[in-house]
Amino acid sequence: MRTRFFFIILVLPLLLTACLKEISPSDSLTTGTITKTTEGLKNALNGAYALFKDHVEFNGNTDANNMYLRQYFQMSDFAGDDIVCGQTTTDPLYYSFSLNHTPTQTNSRYFWYISYKIINDVNTVIEAAESIENPDATVKQLIGECYFLRAFCHFNLLRFYARPYTQAPAGNGIILRTSTSDPSQKARATVTEAYNAVIADAEKGASLMQQQRGVQYASQEAAWALLSRVYLYKENNDSTVYYSDKVINSGRFGIETAAGYRSLFANAMGSKETILCVAFTTVDDYGKGGSIASMIYSDGNSGWGEEFASQSLRDTMSAHPEDVRWSYIIPLKDSDGNIQKKNGIEIYYISKFSFQGGSPTLSSPVMFRLSEMYLNKAEAEAKAGNVTAALNDVDMIRKNRGLESALYNGQVPAGSSILDVVLKERRIELAFEGHRTFDVYRNERSMDRTYWGYHLPGLKESDIDLSRKPSGYQNMVIAPDNNRIIYYIPIDEIQTNKLCQQNP
């Protein structure tokens, strides 16, 4: 039994900084010696890719819960309104649900650490590869992949640790690490400077990558997809549409039909929608201990299954039970067909990270896919006032999700704006894929978590009267200007890099 009632424990990390086993600044990570041969560069780059899924030693030990992708999805989605927290837990993921962040919480500390380790590793490869005279197309491809990975990691750090570009372009961004010789003492770049660096790296990566190594590796189209996402967050509508169209018109990808969508995530490597995924094999199946699926799905033995699809998301989807996207929301029923509950919360498991090769705890998580490109484009078109174009792109998704009879056909529903329509479709289509919190706050909207769950620290179900004003309860409605929509810079960086300013 892993349940713990520990509301007092949550404050202890603030008091225990002296007990941290090691403090490592973001530039102190080293890679082994790599050769300047193509094979040596490939091996070094493969090591960087592996860091997205490996359990790497941190703070003196190797913890099965510490994995880049586990933290990436949990730190984003658990802070939103698509997944409900089913119970208290000693796992630091609870800080994401409760928004009671601290500079010492392990999930955030590890994500910062491993992100900069990946960045340092690719910087090492770049510097080795760029010293090769007359590099061939293969070497250029590898260099381009490194620039993409650096852009991707920097951008994800921006999303977690800096306020949205739309709120504070001149505010504190992140520490940019673009060379292995960067000084350890380095201030945070502004949000604008960091966005510019991400864009420059993604563009350079796209210009160098002219080979296809499979969707488990970066590609020119993956760089375009990243640029589509970055420009969307920056609200540069023309560039968002431009890069979305470059991916759509590349001819390499297609939207899965309603039938194909059911197996998209279990078959990410083979899906025609996948632009980039992180390839897991049976060797990488971490099972109950540390897999991405372990907290949100269980077949009774396979995972903890303590977090569920929220009532809020299910209500958003309720008008269309024929929507094939329901196939990833799995109710746990008793022998009489009734939905089972845990701590008063209906159990609806989430299976987007399950069933690769039939395993309930294995998948190759998708980082970019074609449907997002249509939705990025639709949002940009909506903001530019191109209502018909936005609705057509939304309908492109809906007609492939079993909703042929529920298309918008150029008509915005009464009582909604075109942006409402697009953001609703993004929520449903991209649920559990790490988008929701960023989509809400960068659009200056509030996150409404007005439903019973353990994101309400210190309360139990009988304490909650949802008929009262949501403002009466902590963390039920989070405004976009709330300090807790982003994470603290981890204590490791603050204590070793005196130029790094902490978030308020």
JOZI-V927041 format. One record per residue. NEAR is the number of other C-alpha atoms within 12 Angstrom. Layout:
NEAR
NEAR
//
This chain:
9
15
17
16
19
21
22
15
23
32
19
19
24
22
16
17
22
15
15
24
14
21
27
29
35
44
36
29
27
25
26
17
14
25
22
24
22
25
17
20
35
30
23
35
42
29
27
41
37
27
36
41
39
33
28
27
20
30
24
14
15
15
23
28
35
39
38
42
43
41
43
37
39
44
47
41
42
43
46
45
46
46
48
47
45
36
40
35
29
23
32
35
43
43
43
43
39
38
35
33
37
34
37
36
40
39
41
41
43
46
45
45
39
45
44
43
38
45
47
40
42
46
40
38
46
38
24
32
36
27
17
19
12
11
19
19
18
23
32
34
34
48
44
41
49
49
49
47
47
46
45
43
46
45
42
41
44
42
39
43
42
42
39
43
34
30
25
22
24
20
26
34
41
44
43
41
40
34
25
27
17
21
20
26
23
24
25
34
28
27
33
31
25
41
45
26
32
40
35
28
39
42
34
29
37
36
26
31
32
25
25
23
20
23
32
30
36
45
42
40
45
51
43
44
48
49
47
43
46
45
34
41
39
35
31
26
29
26
28
36
39
27
38
40
30
28
39
34
18
20
15
24
29
28
33
31
26
24
17
24
35
27
31
38
43
34
34
39
31
27
32
30
37
43
42
43
36
35
36
36
25
19
15
26
33
31
30
28
26
33
43
49
43
38
44
45
39
34
27
16
16
28
32
31
38
40
45
44
43
39
29
28
35
33
19
25
28
15
13
21
18
20
33
29
40
32
28
33
35
27
30
26
17
12
8
8
9
13
18
20
21
25
22
21
29
32
35
36
45
42
43
41
45
42
33
29
22
19
32
35
42
40
40
40
44
38
40
45
42
44
42
49
47
46
47
51
48
44
46
42
33
33
28
23
18
23
28
22
29
38
37
29
41
46
32
35
41
38
28
30
33
27
25
21
15
23
26
28
22
19
21
25
17
10
10
13
20
33
33
27
34
42
38
28
38
38
34
39
41
36
39
45
39
37
38
37
44
42
41
36
36
32
30
23
25
27
32
31
36
33
36
36
45
45
41
35
32
24
21
21
21
12
16
24
18
18
12
13
14
23
18
16
28
26
36
34
31
31
24
26
23
23
23
33
44
41
39
41
41
40
40
35
36
30
25
24
26
18
20
29
28
29
27
20
//
